[in-house]
Amino acid sequence: MKLSRTKPNRILLVYPKIPQNTFWSYSHSLPFVNKKSSLPPLGLITLASLFPPQYELKLIDMNVETLKDKDLKWADAVFISAMIVQRESFLRVVERCKQFSLIIVAGGPYPTSSWEEIKDIDHFILGEGRILKNTSGNNTHCLETNFITSMDKTQLIKGYQKVLDTIYDKRLKTYFDRCNRLLDNIGEQLFFNREVHWAEIKMGIKSLIRQPLTSYGYQYLKFLGRNLLN
């Protein structure tokens, strides 16, 4: 059994593996650009920047390297971030952490949507730290933040809006407009079959119940009608 310090100061940040047979893995296209992963774990990297300097930090992205026992022996606490698609890898990481009696902190889309069902987690970080309006998911509002910024808030939002104006078509006014454009560009394609987990079904049901009651509920219902009923 691991004997932790009174105040843990060795923090291991772990990003679980994304299954190969999913949209998020890009497993068949990454070799063409000589990459192992399609995206860095930006949430954990951002979190790392918020720790005071006296903490020792180590990041393991399991999509590009293996989580070893020596990494777990080194740590006092483990922070894990995951999407639902990473559920199986997430649960295996939690099981390994418990074997070393580590403090476990979990956040991201999967823990946020299913924290009631996830066992052995000491602390949950629910929701997202983003630049948005009323946690609507539409980052292009750019009117407020739900996290404490270290730089001038007005400057941050102004810079972020400039980035959005650069990368997004200005004719796409809402998040759902951009989703529609994405689906139109994808078209009808064949995808790998995979098992659908109960956690994913439950999250979909929650979304169907909650989203219509939000400030953007009308846009959400239009999006569903366009893509499911046509």
Secondary structure, 3 states (H helix, E strand, C coil): CCCCCCCCCEEEEEECCCCCCCHHHCCCCHHHHCCCCCCCCHHHHHHHHCCCCCCEEEEEECCCCCCCHHHHHHCCEEEEECCHHHHHHHHHHHHHHHHCCCEEEEECHHHHHHCCCCCCCCEEECCCCCEECCCCCCHHHCCEECCCCCCCHHHHHHHHHHHHHHHCCCCCCCHHHHHHHHHHHHCCCCCCCCCCCHHHHHHHHHHHHHHHHCCCHHHHHHHHHHHHCC
